[in-house]
Amino acid sequence: MPTRSTNSRRAVALTLVTVLAGGCTAMGGGDNDGGDGTATLSFANSYPTEHPHTRCGIQSVADTINGQGSGLTIETFPNSQLGDDAERFNSVKSGDVDIDVQGSSALAASYPPIGVLDMAYAFDGPDQLFEFLDSQEGQQLKDDFAKATGTRILDGWFFGMRHFSANQPIREPADLQGLRMRYADSPIYLENAKAVGANATAVAFEEVYVGLQQGIIDGQENPIPTVADQSFDEVQSHVSLSGHQTGSQLIVVNEESWQQLSAEQQDALETSVHETRAKNRTCIENEEQKILDQWKSEGTMTVVEDVDRDAFAERAQQHFERTLSGEQAKLYEQVQSSAR
């Protein structure tokens, strides 16, 4: 997502550190400290203010918590104000940022097994994703992640289904041959490209539009709202509804910040994040349908619906069963079993 300059981010981050330093005195007022019981937590993310995840997710949680009078206040920092994904999660681990929203592929840099959640066709949609996150296996993953990183996963939200766009339809794996498809430069995403038979070209997100416009890349993959937000429909003629990844966003909180909250505040925050999950999903899905309907009615993009998802999914499953090992292989099998 678009970010501010590095100097600006550092200035905001330094300001936040100062705020948190003062806030920690107040935060010491949780049940464990015997103070005044107030706490202010920062909630950061990479999305613009008008993105569904900000409007129907982060801001919704903040509005709910701030209106309860529990002594807990949430301050939001959208649009990568506190750094890009890697920078922000490092800040969460160090305690300079309290709460963040991250994809599992980014979190995999700190705990590799969790990257399985972002693997191609690991889930067949948000229902299965949520069922897994709420299962014993999902809780075990959260516990293992907490031990490894010093951060706690409060819950997961639906990011949207990721689809292909190009200047031609992509209905089956063979249609990807010869196309330079933009993928994020992360191990999980590049492995996803191999799994579905794509020729991955790593391009910075901010450069995708120009890359498509100039023909440096032939296509890309993202949820529909992102395609619209970034105006990729201006430089692409077809969007193929491959649904090759059930995108998720995990809400992570620094463990020390969490422990400084009272039991009442912890319950309020966890409940709000969980209950926002359904609203956030509806917001994402409504936005996607609105955009697709507009493209169809205006002829802006050709929406390709007859994609052979089974062919893509079978290829991906064979790839991951052949290449994964250790904890990732174990978790992948648990995820696959949850769909049976």
Order of alpha helices (4+ residues) and beta strands (2+ residues): alpha-beta-alpha-beta-alpha-beta-alpha-alpha-alpha-beta-beta-alpha-beta-alpha-beta-alpha-beta-alpha-alpha-beta-alpha-alpha
